[in-house]
């Protein structure tokens, strides 16, 4: 029987070598069961209340969820390993002492980020579907709009008031303006119904079709607009990310006190952010492997970059 090939790619060998090297230094690895961790309903509700209490004092989530979850989980594992030291950190009097419960709670905060990101993406996908569905009826309405404008241009050839109404219809652009244009044109059609019925180039049919499309377009426009539900979902996602960052920074400050100048401080490094990087699906997958193997050299530390969560109105990821 032929023996199955055990050949591995150079990239796989390199990754394995880096992981082995990291393990020999005693660095914590992300738990293989991390992805299966879930919050209880009560704990999730508690954390959501904490997130909501931040109000507008939140950071924008920069994206790359898979990488950040791995990175933050490593910091949490390192803090659990070093808890005996960290809880004795002499924080300033106006800041509470670090506790083992706070260290363990970072895991819950990380999971809340995962949950709120998933919910935001679900809302975003629904809006993207609504945008796609709007395009067909909108294109048809635009054609009928042109047919009727041609008719009314001739009808109002000697009417300054009528020409002014047509100018107002032509003035705007965009989806919301198209929906309003349809409504304005239908009003003109009702005012000139008899002349419209006699028009020989399909104007009556265009008006009838616009009457059918008008309520559909209005509903679809509402569906594709950045809704209060979407705003809340994104705000909660950003708040969950802020909770993770606040917790990490407390752990990082304690670790700096105990381990500055030693190899152990590397386990508390901020998430590396490539300046000007744009997140894609491929980058997310490759980035997860990069995070597994340590921070790439030359990357900037975690900060205010927004490299993976493109403007949420058109958002990509995150």
C-alpha positions in Angstrom: 0.0 0.0 0.0 1.4 3.4 -1.0 2.3 5.5 2.0 0.6 8.9 2.3 2.8 11.9 1.6 3.9 13.8 4.6 5.5 16.7 2.7 4.8 20.1 4.1 5.3 23.5 2.5 8.2 25.8 3.5 5.7 28.2 4.9 4.2 25.5 7.2 7.7 24.4 8.3 8.6 28.0 9.1 5.4 28.6 11.1 6.0 25.4 13.1 9.6 26.4 13.8 8.5 29.8 15.1 5.8 28.3 17.3 8.3 25.8 18.7 10.7 28.6 19.4 8.1 30.6 21.1 7.1 27.7 23.3 10.6 27.2 24.5 10.7 30.8 25.7 7.6 30.0 27.9 5.3 32.3 26.0 1.6 31.6 26.4 -0.3 30.3 23.3 -3.9 30.8 22.5 -6.0 28.1 23.9 -7.3 25.6 21.3 -10.7 25.8 23.0 -10.9 29.6 22.9 -13.3 29.6 19.9 -15.7 27.4 21.7 -15.9 29.7 24.8 -19.3 31.3 25.2 -20.8 33.8 27.7 -23.7 33.0 29.9 -26.8 35.2 29.2 -26.4 36.8 32.6 -22.8 37.6 32.1 -23.4 38.9 28.6 -26.1 41.2 29.9 -23.8 42.5 32.7 -21.0 43.3 30.2 -23.5 44.9 27.8 -24.6 47.2 30.6 -20.9 48.1 31.2 -20.3 48.7 27.5 -23.4 50.9 27.3 -22.3 52.9 30.3 -19.3 54.1 28.3 -21.6 56.3 26.2 -19.6 58.1 23.6 -16.3 57.4 25.3 -15.5 54.5 23.0 -12.7 53.6 20.6 -13.3 52.7 16.9 -12.8 49.0 16.3 -10.0 48.8 13.7 -11.0 45.3 12.4 -9.0 42.1 12.0 -11.2 40.3 14.6 -9.6 36.9 14.4 -6.1 38.3 14.9 -7.1 40.5 17.7 -8.9 37.8 19.5 -5.8 35.6 19.4 -3.6 38.4 20.5 -5.8 39.5 23.4 -6.3 35.9 24.5 -2.5 35.5 24.7 -2.3 38.5 27.0 -5.0 37.1 29.2 -3.3 33.8 29.4 0.0 35.5 30.3 -1.7 37.5 33.0 -3.2 34.3 34.5 0.2 32.8 34.5 1.7 35.9 36.2 -1.3 36.7 38.4 0.7 36.2 41.7 2.9 39.2 40.7 0.4 41.3 38.8 -2.2 41.5 41.7 0.6 43.1 43.9 1.2 46.0 41.5 1.1 49.3 43.4 -1.3 51.2 41.2 -1.9 54.9 42.1 -4.4 55.5 44.9 -7.0 56.8 42.4 -7.0 53.5 40.5 -8.3 50.2 41.9 -5.9 47.3 42.6 -5.7 44.6 40.0 -7.5 41.3 41.0 -7.5 37.8 39.7 -11.2 38.2 38.9 -10.3 41.2 36.7 -7.7 39.1 34.9 -10.1 36.2 34.3 -12.8 38.7 33.1 -10.7 39.7 30.1 -11.8 36.4 28.5 -15.4 37.4 28.8 -14.7 40.8 27.3 -12.9 39.2 24.4 -15.9 37.0 23.8 -18.3 40.0 24.0 -16.2 41.6 21.2 -16.6 38.5 19.1 -20.4 38.4 19.7 -21.0 42.1 19.1 -18.9 42.0 15.9 -21.0 39.1 14.6 -24.2 41.0 15.4 -23.0 44.2 13.7 -21.9 42.2 10.6 -25.4 40.6 10.4 -27.1 44.0 10.4 -24.6 45.2 7.9 -25.2 42.3 5.6 -28.9 43.0 5.7 -28.3 46.5 4.6 -26.0 45.4 1.8 -28.7 43.1 0.6 -31.2 46.0 0.7 -28.8 48.1 -1.3 -28.4 45.4 -4.0 -32.2 44.9 -4.2 -32.8 48.6 -4.6 -30.7 48.9 -7.8 -33.0 47.1 -10.2 -36.3 49.0 -9.3 -34.3 52.3 -9.1 -32.8 51.8 -12.6 -36.3 51.1 -14.0 -37.7 54.2 -12.2 -35.0 56.4 -13.7 -35.9 55.3 -17.2 -39.6 56.1 -16.6 -38.6 59.4 -15.0 -36.8 60.4 -18.2 -39.8 59.4 -20.3 -42.1 61.6 -18.3 -39.6 64.5 -18.1 -39.4 64.5 -21.9 -43.2 64.7 -22.0 -43.5 67.6 -19.5 -40.6 69.5 -21.0 -42.7 69.9 -24.1 -46.0 70.4 -22.2 -44.4 73.2 -20.1 -42.5 74.8 -23.1 -44.4 78.1 -22.5 -45.0 77.7 -18.8 -42.4 79.3 -16.5 -44.1 77.8 -13.5 -44.1 74.3 -15.0 -40.4 74.6 -16.0 -39.6 75.6 -12.5 -41.2 72.4 -11.2 -39.2 70.4 -13.7 -36.0 72.1 -12.7 -36.6 71.2 -9.0 -37.1 67.5 -10.0 -33.8 67.5 -12.0 -31.9 69.4 -9.3 -31.2 66.5 -7.0 -29.2 63.3 -7.3 -28.9 60.1 -5.4 -31.3 57.4 -4.2 -33.4 59.6 -1.8 -33.8 62.3 -4.6 -34.9 59.6 -7.0 -37.7 58.5 -4.6 -38.8 62.1 -4.2 -38.6 62.7 -7.9 -41.0 59.8 -8.5 -43.4 61.3 -6.0 -43.2 64.7 -7.6 -43.7 63.3 -11.1 -46.7 61.3 -10.1 -48.3 64.5 -8.8 -47.7 66.1 -12.2 -49.2 63.1 -13.9 -52.4 63.2 -11.8 -52.7 67.0 -12.6 -52.3 66.3 -16.4 -53.9 62.9 -16.6 -56.0 63.6 -19.7 -53.0 64.8 -21.7 -50.9 61.9 -20.5 -53.5 59.4 -21.7 -53.2 60.9 -25.2 -49.4 60.9 -25.3 -48.1 58.5 -28.0 -44.7 57.4 -26.6 -45.7 55.3 -23.7 -46.0 58.1 -21.1 -49.2 56.7 -19.6 -47.6 53.3 -19.1 -44.5 54.9 -17.6 -46.7 56.8 -15.1 -48.6 53.6 -14.2 -45.4 51.7 -13.6 -44.0 54.6 -11.4 -47.2 54.4 -9.3 -46.5 50.7 -8.7 -42.8 51.3 -8.0 -43.2 54.4 -5.7 -44.1 52.6 -2.4 -41.6 49.8 -3.1 -38.8 52.3 -3.6 -39.7 54.2 -0.5 -39.7 51.0 1.6 -36.4 49.7 0.1 -34.8 53.1 0.6 -35.6 52.9 4.3 -34.2 49.4 4.5 -30.9 50.4 2.9 -30.4 53.5 5.1 -28.1 53.3 8.1 -30.8 52.5 10.6 -30.9 53.1 14.4 -30.5 49.3 14.8 -27.3 49.4 12.7 -26.0 52.4 14.7 -26.6 50.7 18.0 -25.0 47.4 16.8 -21.8 49.3 15.7 -21.7 51.4 18.8 -21.9 48.3 21.0 -19.2 46.6 19.0 -16.9 49.6 19.5 -17.8 49.7 23.2 -16.9 46.0 23.6 -13.6 46.7 21.9 -13.0 49.5 24.3 -13.6 47.3 27.3 -11.0 44.9 25.9 -8.5 47.7 25.4 -9.0 49.1 28.9 -8.4 45.7 30.4 -5.3 45.1 28.3 -3.8 48.4 29.2 -4.2 47.7 32.9 -2.5 44.4 32.5 0.2 46.0 30.3 0.9 48.6 33.0 1.2 46.0 35.7 3.5 43.8 33.5 5.7 46.8 32.7 6.2 47.3 36.4 7.2 43.7 37.0 8.9 42.6 33.8 10.3 45.7 32.0 13.6 44.8 30.3 12.9 41.0 30.4 11.7 38.6 27.7 8.4 38.1 29.6 7.2 41.7 28.8 6.9 40.6 25.1 3.8 38.5 26.1 2.0 41.8 26.9 3.0 43.7 23.7 0.2 45.8 22.0 -1.4 44.4 18.9 0.8 45.2 15.9 -0.9 47.4 13.3 0.6 47.9 9.8 0.4 51.5 8.9 -2.0 52.1 6.0 -2.9 48.5 5.6 -6.3 47.6 4.1 -8.1 44.5 5.5 -9.2 41.8 3.1 -10.4 38.3 3.6 -7.0 37.0 2.6 -5.3 39.3 5.0 -7.5 38.2 7.8 -6.6 34.6 7.2 -2.9 35.2 6.7 -2.9 37.7 9.6 -4.2 35.0 11.9 -1.2 32.9 11.1 1.1 36.0 11.6 -0.4 36.6 15.0 0.1 33.0 15.9 3.8 33.4 15.1 4.4 36.7 16.9 4.4 40.4 15.9 5.9 41.2 12.5 8.9 43.4 12.7 8.4 47.1 11.7 4.7 47.2 12.6 3.3 49.9 14.6 1.7 49.2 18.0 -2.1 49.2 18.5 -3.5 52.7 18.4 -6.0 54.8 16.6 -5.6 53.2 13.2 -8.7 52.0 11.4 -7.2 49.5 9.0 -9.7 46.8 8.9 -13.1 48.4 9.6 -13.7 50.5 6.6 -16.3 53.3 7.1 -19.2 51.4 8.4 -21.7 52.9 6.1 -20.0 51.0 3.3 -18.1 48.7 5.6 -16.2 45.8 4.6 -15.3 44.0 7.8 -15.5 45.1 10.8 
